[in-house]
Amino acid sequence: MAKRKEAMTALDDIGFYTLSEERAHLTSSSSPLMRCELLVTDRCNFNCPYCRSAKNKKDLSRADAFSTVGHWIKSGLVNLRISGGEPTLWPYLVDLVTYARRAGVERIAISTNGSADTSLYTELLKAGVDDFSISLDGGCCAVGDAMAGGIEGAWDKVVENIKYVSSKTYCTVGIVFTEDNVDECVGVVEFAASLGVSDIRIISSAQYNRALIGLKKLPSRIVDQFPILNYRIGNMRQGRDVRGMSQSDFKHCYLALDDMAVSGNKHYPCIIHLREGGEAIGDVGPNMRQEREQWVYNHDCFQDPICRQNCLDICVQYNNACGGYSRDSE
């Protein structure tokens, strides 16, 4: 138990604000929903080579989006993330944010490629968004435009919006590395650090899924500024990649008890399971929490290749902490 608690205490200080020792201790199918992610569209104006979004180019209807968030609010939704595709292309985004904020959702996040007009980000800020995650996959326009699918001027617009949003609220930059940009990994992170962002999230794409050993060379003056970046670089220096489970890790995903991802009318174990083509747990509706509880206790994550190969370091650590709270026999 002491080992689990020590790991969870460190987790409290990493910067993933939805994860804590208290949550690990108290999570259940009836505790408040700590974090839910809704994919509102499959459409995107970029063509990133690593993208795992659905390819049917559909929008979620306004009614279905409000209904899903309404189910979550009834279960005490604390943190909402809206993603896609590119969510800023979805016509009801400001309306949904306004609804969630007025209903008492504490924190509302948007995952975006950063390509929208600055005026839309201003509207979203006014409506209640207080967390943006913006993708930045290059440290110069040539690489950045190429990683966006060869769209000229894309990188300049993204950088402009990162600077603007970072000056207004919490904003993290998400950097995905593939064989196309991994050789420039240090430069990309150093550039991101110069934009005034709150934190930097680094990851290899699911297709690439290799240790980002080049980032071990990042200077301490950069790493020490950002809790999430610091956590991931520390893991790498100890030989642990961002993705993947080991056989000694806790085999049940307690994260799914009070955290879910929804696309269309289906709810999935997590956003990674969804994007990697995993099966849905069930249909969106009043029985989601009970269905997820059954999935948690019946699903061996290490025997699931999606979980074993792609589960993120922070999620593995969180579930290990959950396993330390009177659940070791399960």
One Martini backbone bead per residue (centre of mass of N, CA, C, O) as a GRO file, in nm:
protein
  330
    1MET     BB    1   0.055   0.062  -0.020
    2ALA     BB    2   0.289   0.269  -0.002
    3LYS     BB    3   0.363   0.261  -0.302
    4ARG     BB    4   0.097   0.364  -0.415
    5LYS     BB    5   0.083   0.632  -0.258
    6GLU     BB    6   0.342   0.757  -0.363
    7ALA     BB    7   0.254   0.764  -0.662
    8MET     BB    8  -0.004   0.943  -0.612
    9THR     BB    9   0.133   1.191  -0.497
   10ALA     BB   10   0.287   1.255  -0.757
   11LEU     BB   11   0.034   1.281  -0.940
   12ASP     BB   12  -0.083   1.543  -0.813
   13ASP     BB   13   0.185   1.716  -0.948
   14ILE     BB   14   0.178   1.690  -1.272
   15GLY     BB   15  -0.114   1.829  -1.422
   16PHE     BB   16  -0.356   1.630  -1.406
   17TYR     BB   17  -0.648   1.755  -1.284
   18THR     BB   18  -0.832   1.476  -1.290
   19LEU     BB   19  -0.600   1.354  -1.108
   20SER     BB   20  -0.611   1.160  -0.796
   21GLU     BB   21  -0.610   1.013  -0.495
   22GLU     BB   22  -0.907   1.058  -0.427
   23ARG     BB   23  -1.023   0.935  -0.681
   24ALA     BB   24  -0.896   0.652  -0.651
   25HIS     BB   25  -1.042   0.593  -0.376
   26LEU     BB   26  -1.365   0.677  -0.474
   27THR     BB   27  -1.421   0.527  -0.715
   28SER     BB   28  -1.729   0.474  -0.908
   29SER     BB   29  -2.053   0.423  -1.047
   30SER     BB   30  -2.150   0.686  -0.838
   31SER     BB   31  -1.958   0.883  -0.889
   32PRO     BB   32  -1.852   1.142  -1.018
   33LEU     BB   33  -1.790   1.270  -1.325
   34MET     BB   34  -1.471   1.371  -1.405
   35ARG     BB   35  -1.447   1.269  -1.724
   36CYS     BB   36  -1.557   1.378  -2.055
   37GLU     BB   37  -1.571   1.277  -2.407
   38LEU     BB   38  -1.672   1.454  -2.709
   39LEU     BB   39  -1.749   1.372  -3.040
   40VAL     BB   40  -1.878   1.606  -3.284
   41THR     BB   41  -1.666   1.534  -3.522
   42ASP     BB   42  -1.496   1.408  -3.828
   43ARG     BB   43  -1.414   1.664  -3.926
   44CYS     BB   44  -1.134   1.814  -4.122
   45ASN     BB   45  -0.884   2.064  -4.238
   46PHE     BB   46  -0.685   1.842  -4.191
   47ASN     BB   47  -0.402   1.589  -4.281
   48CYS     BB   48  -0.282   1.406  -4.067
   49PRO     BB   49  -0.084   1.119  -4.077
   50TYR     BB   50  -0.179   1.009  -3.765
   51CYS     BB   51  -0.472   1.000  -3.778
   52ARG     BB   52  -0.765   0.850  -3.571
   53SER     BB   53  -1.004   0.938  -3.702
   54ALA     BB   54  -1.283   0.929  -3.838
   55LYS     BB   55  -1.398   0.888  -4.202
   56ASN     BB   56  -1.724   0.983  -4.239
   57LYS     BB   57  -1.783   1.297  -4.199
   58LYS     BB   58  -1.950   1.350  -3.935
   59ASP     BB   59  -2.208   1.487  -3.745
   60LEU     BB   60  -2.330   1.570  -3.457
   61SER     BB   61  -2.608   1.629  -3.324
   62ARG     BB   62  -2.745   1.850  -3.121
   63ALA     BB   63  -2.933   1.659  -2.964
   64ASP     BB   64  -2.718   1.439  -2.896
   65ALA     BB   65  -2.519   1.618  -2.747
   66PHE     BB   66  -2.712   1.721  -2.524
   67SER     BB   67  -2.795   1.443  -2.422
   68THR     BB   68  -2.521   1.337  -2.332
   69VAL     BB   69  -2.451   1.570  -2.139
   70GLY     BB   70  -2.703   1.531  -1.968
   71HIS     BB   71  -2.629   1.257  -1.853
   72TRP     BB   72  -2.367   1.355  -1.716
   73ILE     BB   73  -2.489   1.573  -1.533
   74LYS     BB   74  -2.661   1.367  -1.364
   75SER     BB   75  -2.358   1.241  -1.274
   76GLY     BB   76  -2.165   1.491  -1.203
   77LEU     BB   77  -2.012   1.663  -1.398
   78VAL     BB   78  -1.687   1.817  -1.407
   79ASN     BB   79  -1.538   1.731  -1.689
   80LEU     BB   80  -1.515   1.867  -2.023
   81ARG     BB   81  -1.451   1.726  -2.351
   82ILE     BB   82  -1.398   1.856  -2.685
   83SER     BB   83  -1.395   1.682  -3.001
   84GLY     BB   84  -1.248   1.489  -3.280
   85GLY     BB   85  -1.174   1.608  -3.505
   86GLU     BB   86  -1.285   1.946  -3.562
   87PRO     BB   87  -1.477   2.129  -3.344
   88THR     BB   88  -1.482   2.420  -3.492
   89LEU     BB   89  -1.679   2.298  -3.729
   90TRP     BB   90  -1.902   2.288  -3.530
   91PRO     BB   91  -2.201   2.477  -3.506
   92TYR     BB   92  -2.262   2.408  -3.166
   93LEU     BB   93  -2.029   2.477  -2.968
   94VAL     BB   94  -2.113   2.727  -2.805
   95ASP     BB   95  -2.380   2.612  -2.703
   96LEU     BB   96  -2.261   2.371  -2.543
   97VAL     BB   97  -2.086   2.532  -2.353
   98THR     BB   98  -2.310   2.703  -2.228
   99TYR     BB   99  -2.472   2.468  -2.114
  100ALA     BB  100  -2.253   2.345  -1.931
  101ARG     BB  101  -2.195   2.595  -1.761
  102ARG     BB  102  -2.491   2.643  -1.656
  103ALA     BB  103  -2.490   2.338  -1.525
  104GLY     BB  104  -2.189   2.329  -1.360
  105VAL     BB  105  -1.943   2.282  -1.511
  106GLU     BB  106  -1.618   2.338  -1.416
  107ARG     BB  107  -1.469   2.214  -1.684
  108ILE     BB  108  -1.371   2.325  -2.022
  109ALA     BB  109  -1.261   2.148  -2.311
  110ILE     BB  110  -1.046   2.188  -2.607
  111SER     BB  111  -0.967   2.008  -2.902
  112THR     BB  112  -0.729   2.156  -3.132
  113ASN     BB  113  -0.557   2.273  -3.431
  114GLY     BB  114  -0.568   2.605  -3.446
  115SER     BB  115  -0.740   2.720  -3.725
  116ALA     BB  116  -0.919   2.919  -3.627
  117ASP     BB  117  -1.058   3.191  -3.565
  118THR     BB  118  -0.999   3.399  -3.308
  119SER     BB  119  -1.299   3.473  -3.256
  120LEU     BB  120  -1.386   3.187  -3.165
  121TYR     BB  121  -1.206   3.166  -2.916
  122THR     BB  122  -1.338   3.406  -2.779
  123GLU     BB  123  -1.623   3.285  -2.759
  124LEU     BB  124  -1.539   3.035  -2.591
  125LEU     BB  125  -1.434   3.189  -2.350
  126LYS     BB  126  -1.704   3.334  -2.285
  127ALA     BB  127  -1.873   3.061  -2.254
  128GLY     BB  128  -1.630   2.868  -2.070
  129VAL     BB  129  -1.357   2.810  -2.166
  130ASP     BB  130  -1.049   2.675  -1.967
  131ASP     BB  131  -0.935   2.463  -2.199
  132PHE     BB  132  -0.659   2.410  -2.419
  133SER     BB  133  -0.575   2.189  -2.696
  134ILE     BB  134  -0.291   2.225  -2.910
  135SER     BB  135  -0.155   2.152  -3.207
  136LEU     BB  136   0.215   2.084  -3.251
  137ASP     BB  137   0.437   1.939  -3.516
  138GLY     BB  138   0.626   2.204  -3.543
  139GLY     BB  139   0.913   2.449  -3.552
  140CYS     BB  140   0.813   2.508  -3.851
  141CYS     BB  141   0.647   2.567  -4.141
  142ALA     BB  142   0.735   2.324  -4.306
  143VAL     BB  143   0.661   2.103  -4.100
  144GLY     BB  144   0.381   2.199  -4.010
  145ASP     BB  145   0.243   2.192  -4.291
  146ALA     BB  146   0.302   1.893  -4.347
  147MET     BB  147   0.153   1.777  -4.085
  148ALA     BB  148  -0.130   1.909  -4.200
  149GLY     BB  149  -0.111   1.826  -4.527
  150GLY     BB  150   0.009   2.077  -4.697
  151ILE     BB  151  -0.078   2.356  -4.558
  152GLU     BB  152  -0.053   2.669  -4.630
  153GLY     BB  153  -0.022   2.854  -4.322
  154ALA     BB  154  -0.100   2.677  -4.077
  155TRP     BB  155   0.127   2.727  -3.868
  156ASP     BB  156   0.091   3.032  -3.829
  157LYS     BB  157  -0.198   3.014  -3.715
  158VAL     BB  158  -0.143   2.833  -3.475
  159VAL     BB  159   0.064   3.012  -3.331
  160GLU     BB  160  -0.119   3.254  -3.295
  161ASN     BB  161  -0.333   3.100  -3.117
  162ILE     BB  162  -0.154   3.006  -2.891
  163LYS     BB  163  -0.074   3.283  -2.789
  164TYR     BB  164  -0.357   3.387  -2.733
  165VAL     BB  165  -0.476   3.166  -2.547
  166SER     BB  166  -0.239   3.170  -2.337
  167SER     BB  167  -0.318   3.473  -2.245
  168LYS     BB  168  -0.619   3.368  -2.121
  169THR     BB  169  -0.547   3.054  -2.057
  170TYR     BB  170  -0.538   2.731  -2.040
  171CYS     BB  171  -0.257   2.587  -2.236
  172THR     BB  172  -0.185   2.318  -2.439
  173VAL     BB  173   0.061   2.130  -2.608
  174GLY     BB  174   0.040   1.892  -2.874
  175ILE     BB  175   0.290   1.639  -2.953
  176VAL     BB  176   0.336   1.448  -3.243
  177PHE     BB  177   0.535   1.164  -3.318
  178THR     BB  178   0.718   1.074  -3.605
  179GLU     BB  179   0.927   0.995  -3.864
  180ASP     BB  180   0.894   1.301  -3.976
  181ASN     BB  181   0.967   1.464  -3.669
  182VAL     BB  182   1.170   1.329  -3.456
  183ASP     BB  183   1.448   1.474  -3.531
  184GLU     BB  184   1.298   1.759  -3.410
  185CYS     BB  185   1.204   1.738  -3.107
  186VAL     BB  186   1.362   1.952  -2.951
  187GLY     BB  187   1.283   2.203  -3.120
  188VAL     BB  188   0.977   2.184  -3.080
  189VAL     BB  189   0.972   2.213  -2.773
  190GLU     BB  190   1.127   2.479  -2.753
  191PHE     BB  191   0.921   2.640  -2.914
  192ALA     BB  192   0.670   2.587  -2.739
  193ALA     BB  193   0.798   2.721  -2.479
  194SER     BB  194   0.786   3.024  -2.623
  195LEU     BB  195   0.443   3.067  -2.622
  196GLY     BB  196   0.306   3.053  -2.316
  197VAL     BB  197   0.244   2.786  -2.209
  198SER     BB  198   0.139   2.559  -1.959
  199ASP     BB  199   0.199   2.297  -2.143
  200ILE     BB  200   0.353   1.973  -2.252
  201ARG     BB  201   0.254   1.718  -2.485
  202ILE     BB  202   0.400   1.403  -2.539
  203ILE     BB  203   0.391   1.180  -2.835
  204SER     BB  204   0.348   0.897  -2.999
  205SER     BB  205   0.228   0.749  -3.239
  206ALA     BB  206   0.066   0.458  -3.292
  207GLN     BB  207   0.239   0.376  -3.540
  208TYR     BB  208   0.517   0.432  -3.409
  209ASN     BB  209   0.567   0.363  -3.108
  210ARG     BB  210   0.829   0.512  -2.968
  211ALA     BB  211   1.095   0.603  -2.817
  212LEU     BB  212   1.189   0.945  -2.715
  213ILE     BB  213   1.516   0.976  -2.673
  214GLY     BB  214   1.587   1.269  -2.771
  215LEU     BB  215   1.444   1.417  -2.515
  216LYS     BB  216   1.676   1.377  -2.304
  217LYS     BB  217   1.823   1.656  -2.413
  218LEU     BB  218   1.665   1.835  -2.262
  219PRO     BB  219   1.672   2.106  -2.088
  220SER     BB  220   1.596   2.198  -1.768
  221ARG     BB  221   1.476   2.485  -1.834
  222ILE     BB  222   1.237   2.341  -1.976
  223VAL     BB  223   1.131   2.095  -1.811
  224ASP     BB  224   1.077   2.251  -1.528
  225GLN     BB  225   0.821   2.427  -1.629
  226PHE     BB  226   0.663   2.138  -1.695
  227PRO     BB  227   0.494   1.890  -1.550
  228ILE     BB  228   0.425   1.693  -1.784
  229LEU     BB  229   0.695   1.694  -1.924
  230ASN     BB  230   0.859   1.606  -1.678
  231TYR     BB  231   0.724   1.333  -1.642
  232ARG     BB  232   0.796   1.211  -1.923
  233ILE     BB  233   1.100   1.247  -1.913
  234GLY     BB  234   1.141   1.083  -1.656
  235ASN     BB  235   1.040   0.817  -1.772
  236MET     BB  236   1.245   0.795  -2.004
  237ARG     BB  237   1.502   0.794  -1.814
  238GLN     BB  238   1.371   0.508  -1.694
  239GLY     BB  239   1.252   0.343  -1.961
  240ARG     BB  240   0.964   0.485  -2.011
  241ASP     BB  241   0.702   0.508  -2.200
  242VAL     BB  242   0.406   0.653  -2.286
  243ARG     BB  243   0.340   0.369  -2.395
  244GLY     BB  244   0.216   0.110  -2.209
  245MET     BB  245   0.222  -0.211  -2.059
  246SER     BB  246   0.270  -0.425  -1.790
  247GLN     BB  247   0.228  -0.717  -1.616
  248SER     BB  248   0.235  -0.555  -1.326
  249ASP     BB  249  -0.004  -0.412  -1.393
  250PHE     BB  250  -0.308  -0.320  -1.354
  251LYS     BB  251  -0.588  -0.486  -1.520
  252HIS     BB  252  -0.784  -0.262  -1.438
  253CYS     BB  253  -1.007   0.011  -1.551
  254TYR     BB  254  -1.104   0.260  -1.334
  255LEU     BB  255  -1.139   0.502  -1.523
  256ALA     BB  256  -1.424   0.398  -1.649
  257LEU     BB  257  -1.620   0.476  -1.413
  258ASP     BB  258  -1.556   0.826  -1.437
  259ASP     BB  259  -1.494   0.785  -1.754
  260MET     BB  260  -1.562   0.900  -2.098
  261ALA     BB  261  -1.632   0.806  -2.443
  262VAL     BB  262  -1.801   0.969  -2.726
  263SER     BB  263  -1.952   0.831  -3.032
  264GLY     BB  264  -2.232   0.914  -3.111
  265ASN     BB  265  -2.417   0.630  -2.960
  266LYS     BB  266  -2.134   0.558  -2.816
  267HIS     BB  267  -1.949   0.396  -2.557
  268TYR     BB  268  -1.613   0.407  -2.436
  269PRO     BB  269  -1.347   0.345  -2.246
  270CYS     BB  270  -1.169   0.538  -2.442
  271ILE     BB  271  -1.010   0.734  -2.669
  272ILE     BB  272  -0.807   0.520  -2.763
  273HIS     BB  273  -0.995   0.284  -2.812
  274LEU     BB  274  -1.158   0.429  -3.024
  275ARG     BB  275  -0.923   0.512  -3.229
  276GLU     BB  276  -0.824   0.190  -3.244
  277GLY     BB  277  -1.107   0.018  -3.287
  278GLY     BB  278  -1.269  -0.038  -3.053
  279GLU     BB  279  -1.516  -0.146  -2.867
  280ALA     BB  280  -1.802  -0.083  -2.748
  281ILE     BB  281  -1.993  -0.099  -2.460
  282GLY     BB  282  -2.238   0.099  -2.558
  283ASP     BB  283  -2.511   0.289  -2.525
  284VAL     BB  284  -2.644   0.577  -2.499
  285GLY     BB  285  -2.753   0.623  -2.155
  286PRO     BB  286  -2.871   0.536  -1.832
  287ASN     BB  287  -2.666   0.257  -1.834
  288MET     BB  288  -2.358   0.328  -1.851
  289ARG     BB  289  -2.240   0.285  -1.566
  290GLN     BB  290  -2.309  -0.020  -1.542
  291GLU     BB  291  -2.161  -0.113  -1.799
  292ARG     BB  292  -1.879  -0.014  -1.704
  293GLU     BB  293  -1.850  -0.183  -1.453
  294GLN     BB  294  -1.853  -0.456  -1.595
  295TRP     BB  295  -1.608  -0.403  -1.773
  296VAL     BB  296  -1.394  -0.358  -1.558
  297TYR     BB  297  -1.422  -0.650  -1.415
  298ASN     BB  298  -1.399  -0.822  -1.708
  299HIS     BB  299  -1.138  -0.663  -1.799
  300ASP     BB  300  -0.823  -0.741  -1.947
  301CYS     BB  301  -0.586  -0.523  -2.041
  302PHE     BB  302  -0.336  -0.708  -2.108
  303GLN     BB  303  -0.516  -0.881  -2.324
  304ASP     BB  304  -0.536  -0.603  -2.465
  305PRO     BB  305  -0.371  -0.460  -2.725
  306ILE     BB  306  -0.452  -0.167  -2.690
  307CYS     BB  307  -0.374  -0.134  -2.396
  308ARG     BB  308  -0.086  -0.260  -2.390
  309GLN     BB  309   0.032  -0.055  -2.625
  310ASN     BB  310  -0.141   0.248  -2.552
  311CYS     BB  311  -0.137   0.311  -2.273
  312LEU     BB  312  -0.090   0.562  -2.068
  313ASP     BB  313   0.114   0.640  -1.816
  314ILE     BB  314  -0.099   0.792  -1.637
  315CYS     BB  315  -0.315   0.564  -1.646
  316VAL     BB  316  -0.148   0.341  -1.525
  317GLN     BB  317  -0.088   0.486  -1.258
  318TYR     BB  318  -0.377   0.526  -1.168
  319ASN     BB  319  -0.460   0.222  -1.165
  320ASN     BB  320  -0.250   0.139  -0.960
  321ALA     BB  321  -0.369   0.311  -0.736
  322CYS     BB  322  -0.647   0.178  -0.729
  323GLY     BB  323  -0.528  -0.110  -0.657
  324GLY     BB  324  -0.443  -0.002  -0.353
  325TYR     BB  325  -0.769   0.021  -0.281
  326SER     BB  326  -0.909  -0.260  -0.182
  327ARG     BB  327  -0.847  -0.434  -0.488
  328ASP     BB  328  -0.629  -0.670  -0.506
  329SER     BB  329  -0.846  -0.920  -0.536
  330GLU     BB  330  -0.969  -0.838  -0.838
   0.00000   0.00000   0.00000
